[in-house]
């Protein structure tokens, strides 16, 4: 593994106190959406978990969540925050030289930075694909039909992620991508086989910006275009386990009605990429209620009947697990708009990281998973911070 040149911070005297493990009722799962520059919020969420002594047993990510997830799962716990900082420091952009202009226009710095991102790309992430300039209908092949090249991201992942560690790691990593040909979602899982940079890049290959990535002779795109909120893979896992799920949500499913074309475009992105997370969770609650009912009915049957092959197979559909879903919604930054997912300005990256860290600190301190729940509870949603 080639390490980043970023020097890990020296341990502080208080680190041992901060990292006293917090007992949680089940496995710890961290799920992360796609959302480009908004993903700095996820890094802040993980930092708060880390300082509280909460390390994930399972990380599930899509798109930028896959990149953050690979960095977390592909490093030892003591190196994870430093590696995340190395990535986000690499892609963060300093202010433009707009101050040299003899006038000041509100939002000018952001506009110029967004323009720079579109025309020049992001260091360590993506660069313009000059082949695409030959025309929209020029045959380039599925691996080159994109506005940008992500070769730089491959080098960055090689520097920041030890993919060999994933094979022996206690942390399970699952990455969502969609098969370009079949249009079906696929979750690549370190529990089932070796993961490498191709799987991470496939999960983040958002068309038409980024090219498809070939895995086993099949092209894959960003899983976010199919399902950007990878919670269902946890709730449908087999075997199911008691869990505390930290779900870092980058897009707002609910918001005010827009009153301009710009706000319409921004709201469109929020609705599209929130991926109906709340309705999916409600559906999963209904399914798990049925599983609980099957489990309880099975306990009422005599052992001789439960042991019969047909009956036993039916009872396998039941379970008595309880999952606590802790949703953490990224707040809106002042002045953000429809281009917020390409807003890689350093100030915005720092603000989103801080927002994720501070919100997660509050939610962890409240420890809602310790609240009394109904005996029939199966998926308990904790979606708001304490008043």
Phi and psi in degrees as a GROMACS rama.xvg file:
@    title "Ramachandran Plot"
@    xaxis  label "Phi"
@    yaxis  label "Psi"
@TYPE xy
-94.3326  122.448  UNK-2
-88.7229  154.276  UNK-3
-64.9122  154.334  UNK-4
-77.3697  -7.60751  UNK-5
-67.7584  124.267  UNK-6
-81.7119  125.409  UNK-7
-58.5756  142.818  UNK-8
-66.5691  144.072  UNK-9
-66.9912  140.554  UNK-10
-58.3099  140.707  UNK-11
-94.38  157.494  UNK-12
-61.982  -26.3383  UNK-13
-89.8225  -4.69737  UNK-14
-57.1289  -41.3427  UNK-15
-63.7143  -38.3932  UNK-16
-68.133  -42.2767  UNK-17
-63.8088  -32.2462  UNK-18
-97.8368  20.3177  UNK-19
-63.732  118.43  UNK-20
-58.0677  139.19  UNK-21
-95.2071  125.024  UNK-22
-68.3957  128.365  UNK-23
-122.388  148.043  UNK-24
-82.3256  69.3311  UNK-25
129.433  -176.325  UNK-26
-66.5699  150.593  UNK-27
-98.906  123.598  UNK-28
-120.395  135.626  UNK-29
-117.595  117.195  UNK-30
-111.855  139.654  UNK-31
-138.291  128.445  UNK-32
-76.1987  173.239  UNK-33
-89.1156  152.347  UNK-34
173.733  21.6022  UNK-35
56.2303  -127.909  UNK-36
-61.2663  -21.1515  UNK-37
-65.3354  -16.7965  UNK-38
-65.1046  -12.8317  UNK-39
-60.4434  -29.1289  UNK-40
-58.2908  -40.6518  UNK-41
-64.091  -39.2463  UNK-42
-62.2829  -38.8968  UNK-43
-65.7693  -38.4213  UNK-44
-60.1492  -46.0523  UNK-45
-63.7362  -39.9443  UNK-46
-58.1953  -41.8118  UNK-47
-65.0149  -39.9077  UNK-48
-61.1212  -46.361  UNK-49
-60.8003  -45.9526  UNK-50
-68.8872  -21.084  UNK-51
-87.954  -0.209077  UNK-52
80.2614  19.5172  UNK-53
-104.89  107.706  UNK-54
-108.209  137.481  UNK-55
-70.5165  140.989  UNK-56
-84.503  -23.2778  UNK-57
-147.827  129.29  UNK-58
-117.716  128.188  UNK-59
-122.707  125.34  UNK-60
-142.038  154.433  UNK-61
-131.836  134.991  UNK-62
60.9666  -121.791  UNK-63
-63.1691  -27.6015  UNK-64
-65.7924  -29.9679  UNK-65
-69.8074  -38.5312  UNK-66
-66.261  -50.6929  UNK-67
-58.2363  -41.8551  UNK-68
-64.1486  -40.7278  UNK-69
-65.6762  -38.2875  UNK-70
-65.405  -40.1416  UNK-71
-68.3469  -51.8757  UNK-72
-72.6225  -26.3019  UNK-73
-92.9227  21.3053  UNK-74
-143.269  156.711  UNK-75
-66.7416  150.226  UNK-76
-50.2505  -39.7545  UNK-77
-71.108  -14.3443  UNK-78
-104.184  -7.95222  UNK-79
-66.3383  -46.5107  UNK-80
-63.6845  -40.8776  UNK-81
-63.5806  -39.5964  UNK-82
-69.0684  -37.7881  UNK-83
-62.9055  -43.3149  UNK-84
-63.4103  -37.4479  UNK-85
-61.351  -43.1212  UNK-86
-64.7875  -50.4827  UNK-87
-71.2989  -26.2534  UNK-88
-70.3913  -34.9556  UNK-89
-66.0516  -42.1148  UNK-90
-89.1466  -13.1237  UNK-91
-71.474  139.622  UNK-92
-107.817  134.895  UNK-93
-72.6857  167.514  UNK-94
-62.8035  151.891  UNK-95
-72.9897  176.556  UNK-96
-88.3296  30.5174  UNK-97
-60.9613  -23.961  UNK-98
-63.9161  -15.7115  UNK-99
-74.4565  -15.5607  UNK-100
-73.1229  147.631  UNK-101
-76.3191  2.62103  UNK-102
-137.04  164.138  UNK-103
-122.454  125.023  UNK-104
-114.345  123.081  UNK-105
-53.9221  131.522  UNK-106
82.0828  2.57099  UNK-107
-65.4405  -42.5861  UNK-108
-58.2589  -45.9899  UNK-109
-64.9715  -42.5642  UNK-110
-59.766  -43.9391  UNK-111
-68.2872  -36.4328  UNK-112
-67.4422  -42.1634  UNK-113
-61.8904  -40.5545  UNK-114
-63.4746  -40.0866  UNK-115
-64.1051  -38.5656  UNK-116
-62.6903  -44.8776  UNK-117
-66.2811  -39.8961  UNK-118
-89.9194  -26.6658  UNK-119
-118.135  -18.2583  UNK-120
87.3123  -162.787  UNK-121
-128.843  127.006  UNK-122
-55.823  135.605  UNK-123
75.3673  5.22021  UNK-124
-129.921  -69.9756  UNK-125
-149.218  153.364  UNK-126
-134.287  157.133  UNK-127
-58.2287  139.881  UNK-128
-96.1036  102.338  UNK-129
-64.004  -23.454  UNK-130
-62.3568  -31.3591  UNK-131
-69.326  -15.4967  UNK-132
-72.928  -8.70358  UNK-133
-77.0192  -6.56039  UNK-134
130.495  149.718  UNK-135
-61.2145  -30.6937  UNK-136
-104.022  9.37987  UNK-137
-74.4431  123.365  UNK-138
-65.5355  121.213  UNK-139
-120.611  -11.4743  UNK-140
88.3208  148.487  UNK-141
-63.1401  -25.5627  UNK-142
-83.4796  -5.09995  UNK-143
-127.405  -3.83685  UNK-144
-81.5829  80.6349  UNK-145
-162.281  161.062  UNK-146
-77.5415  -22.8189  UNK-147
-132.455  159.024  UNK-148
-103.85  141.636  UNK-149
-110.401  25.3834  UNK-150
-58.9542  -34.3498  UNK-151
-64.5292  -35.2377  UNK-152
-65.6372  -37.235  UNK-153
-60.0255  -42.1179  UNK-154
-67.2223  -38.1135  UNK-155
-64.9632  -43.8748  UNK-156
-62.684  -38.1734  UNK-157
-62.5865  -32.2416  UNK-158
-81.0803  -26.8566  UNK-159
-111.895  -11.6992  UNK-160
-125.356  129.313  UNK-161
-95.7836  93.4863  UNK-162
-67.815  -24.9273  UNK-163
-64.3073  -32.4669  UNK-164
-65.1042  -29.814  UNK-165
-60.7078  -29.7879  UNK-166
-67.2598  -29.0487  UNK-167
-116.818  4.67584  UNK-168
-74.1876  151.948  UNK-169
-77.7162  -12.4204  UNK-170
-94.7552  122.368  UNK-171
-83.8892  137.436  UNK-172
-122.318  129.07  UNK-173
-128.098  130.36  UNK-174
-125.291  131.491  UNK-175
-95.7254  132.81  UNK-176
-145.28  159.424  UNK-177
-115.915  133.629  UNK-178
-70.8704  124.103  UNK-179
-63.2362  -38.3726  UNK-180
-75.4497  -48.0978  UNK-181
-86.152  -21.739  UNK-182
72.9275  15.7508  UNK-183
-103.845  146.184  UNK-184
-74.9331  142.903  UNK-185
-136.285  135.922  UNK-186
-106.563  116.198  UNK-187
-85.1033  129.07  UNK-188
-130.201  127.46  UNK-189
-65.9207  -17.5876  UNK-190
-68.5065  -26.9944  UNK-191
-99.8431  -16.7792  UNK-192
176.137  175.548  UNK-193
-69.8  134.323  UNK-194
-108.062  146.731  UNK-195
-138.975  -170.123  UNK-196
-60.356  -31.1018  UNK-197
-58.3663  -41.196  UNK-198
-67.4894  -39.2092  UNK-199
-66.1362  -45.8523  UNK-200
-68.5013  -33.524  UNK-201
-63.1771  -42.3962  UNK-202
-64.0126  -25.3289  UNK-203
-106.565  14.5976  UNK-204
-85.1234  73.1605  UNK-205
-77.2639  114.681  UNK-206
-82.0356  154.186  UNK-207
-88.0137  7.73419  UNK-208
-64.7024  -49.2298  UNK-209
-113.52  150.189  UNK-210
-78.6281  154.666  UNK-211
-63.5219  153.553  UNK-212
-117.201  132.17  UNK-213
-85.5684  129.252  UNK-214
-135.339  122.206  UNK-215
53.3454  42.1015  UNK-216
66.4805  17.8719  UNK-217
-121.743  138.165  UNK-218
-85.215  138.984  UNK-219
-127.768  144.388  UNK-220
-115.765  174.3  UNK-221
-50.7292  124.675  UNK-222
-63.2462  -18.4879  UNK-223
-65.2546  -21.3314  UNK-224
-76.3147  -11.9391  UNK-225
-107.521  -52.0365  UNK-226
-151.055  108.784  UNK-227
-89.5029  -3.50586  UNK-228
-120.802  92.1957  UNK-229
-81.5249  57.4448  UNK-230
-91.0208  -34.629  UNK-231
-61.8981  -29.73  UNK-232
-64.8004  -29.1074  UNK-233
-74.2238  -45.7207  UNK-234
-72.9482  -20.8508  UNK-235
-98.7483  4.87342  UNK-236
-61.8048  153.903  UNK-237
-135.906  118.05  UNK-238
-79.1683  148.969  UNK-239
-76.6899  149.621  UNK-240
-135.099  153.2  UNK-241
-56.2391  136.422  UNK-242
-146.373  152.369  UNK-243
-116.981  114.891  UNK-244
-105.737  115.352  UNK-245
-90.0368  112.872  UNK-246
-113.073  105.009  UNK-247
-84.4936  108.196  UNK-248
-99.6777  121.563  UNK-249
-94.6419  -18.4644  UNK-250
-119.762  141.269  UNK-251
-91.7127  117.648  UNK-252
-72.4637  -32.9423  UNK-253
-114.368  137.115  UNK-254
-166.111  175.375  UNK-255
-70.3196  157.811  UNK-256
-69.3962  135.494  UNK-257
-75.1231  154.532  UNK-258
-130.811  18.5661  UNK-259
-146.244  163.695  UNK-260
-62.7175  -39.7562  UNK-261
-60.9501  -42.7931  UNK-262
-69.1678  -32.7491  UNK-263
-61.6162  -45.125  UNK-264
-64.3946  -37.9294  UNK-265
-66.5104  -44.1695  UNK-266
-66.5743  -35.216  UNK-267
-58.7331  -44.776  UNK-268
-62.6747  -43.7411  UNK-269
-57.4997  -47.817  UNK-270
-66.9987  -43.0788  UNK-271
-63.1711  -45.7775  UNK-272
-94.2667  -8.38535  UNK-273
-71.6421  -17.8798  UNK-274
55.1422  36.1741  UNK-275
52.0094  44.1637  UNK-276
-57.5572  -40.1229  UNK-277
-68.7665  -42.3118  UNK-278
-68.899  -34.9306  UNK-279
-63.1977  -41.5373  UNK-280
-66.2025  -41.2519  UNK-281
-60.3584  -42.3335  UNK-282
-63.6904  -41.6107  UNK-283
-65.019  -34.825  UNK-284
-62.0543  -40.7426  UNK-285
-64.2131  -42.8968  UNK-286
-63.5427  -42.6137  UNK-287
-71.4296  -28.327  UNK-288
-62.0969  -41.2408  UNK-289
-65.0606  -39.7165  UNK-290
-63.205  -39.5169  UNK-291
-64.07  -40.5196  UNK-292
-63.1513  -42.4013  UNK-293
-62.0974  -42.2569  UNK-294
-61.4169  -43.849  UNK-295
-68.6828  -41.1382  UNK-296
-62.6976  -38.0954  UNK-297
-62.2706  -35.8782  UNK-298
-69.1617  -18.4508  UNK-299
-86.579  -13.7585  UNK-300
-80.9061  148.779  UNK-301
-65.9298  150.603  UNK-302
-56.3678  -37.7526  UNK-303
-61.9355  -34.4551  UNK-304
-79.563  -38.3748  UNK-305
-63.2389  -28.846  UNK-306
-78.2505  -14.3486  UNK-307
-65.7349  137.434  UNK-308
-51.9836  -49.184  UNK-309
-63.0327  -44.1111  UNK-310
-67.6129  -41.8605  UNK-311
-59.8611  -40.1846  UNK-312
-64.4356  -37.6329  UNK-313
-66.8884  -41.7275  UNK-314
-67.6255  -23.5291  UNK-315
-64.0028  -18.1056  UNK-316
-75.7025  -13.8067  UNK-317
-92.7548  163.372  UNK-318
-161.334  161.697  UNK-319
-118.691  23.4702  UNK-320
-73.9106  154.554  UNK-321
-121.911  127.425  UNK-322
-117.077  125.317  UNK-323
-97.0651  119.292  UNK-324
-103.716  111.055  UNK-325
-102.764  101.38  UNK-326
-88.0764  135.089  UNK-327
-124.233  107.521  UNK-328
-91.5202  126.99  UNK-329
-67.2787  127.583  UNK-330
-75.495  158.393  UNK-331
-76.5663  137.723  UNK-332
-86.596  149.89  UNK-333
-60.3044  127.5  UNK-334
84.952  1.93734  UNK-335
-70.8396  153.227  UNK-336
-144.233  -159.093  UNK-337
-63.3786  -15.0088  UNK-338
-98.7535  16.3379  UNK-339
-60.7539  -28.8935  UNK-340
-77.1639  -9.70834  UNK-341
-113.723  14.6575  UNK-342
-84.3596  86.1395  UNK-343
-94.7359  17.4902  UNK-344
-58.6214  139.173  UNK-345
-56.7364  -39.8004  UNK-346
-63.247  -38.7156  UNK-347
-70.0556  -41.6891  UNK-348
-59.8422  -47.4544  UNK-349
-62.5515  -40.1802  UNK-350
-66.4475  -40.4903  UNK-351
-70.3763  -40.1784  UNK-352
-59.0071  -48.2744  UNK-353
-62.2685  -39.4748  UNK-354
-62.73  -42.6239  UNK-355
-64.5183  -42.5808  UNK-356
-64.8666  -46.5975  UNK-357
-69.0471  -40.4222  UNK-358
-64.8322  -44.7318  UNK-359
-64.3579  -35.3824  UNK-360
-59.9661  -44.3058  UNK-361
-64.0281  -45.4644  UNK-362
-68.012  -37.4179  UNK-363
-67.7327  -41.7168  UNK-364
-62.3545  -33.2411  UNK-365
-73.7316  -23.7762  UNK-366
44.5428  58.8448  UNK-367
-63.6103  -19.2409  UNK-368
-67.0002  -12.2498  UNK-369
-90.3066  -6.38164  UNK-370
-67.618  149.525  UNK-371
-64.599  137.749  UNK-372
-128.682  160.393  UNK-373
-62.8923  146.244  UNK-374
-58.6576  -22.7965  UNK-375
-91.631  3.087  UNK-376
-64.1183  141.039  UNK-377
-128.127  -52.773  UNK-378
-120.947  111.309  UNK-379
-102.287  117.894  UNK-380
-96.5734  122.135  UNK-381
-111.292  91.086  UNK-382
-107.555  5.00844  UNK-383
-137.972  143.537  UNK-384
-70.3991  159.852  UNK-385
-63.3486  149.119  UNK-386
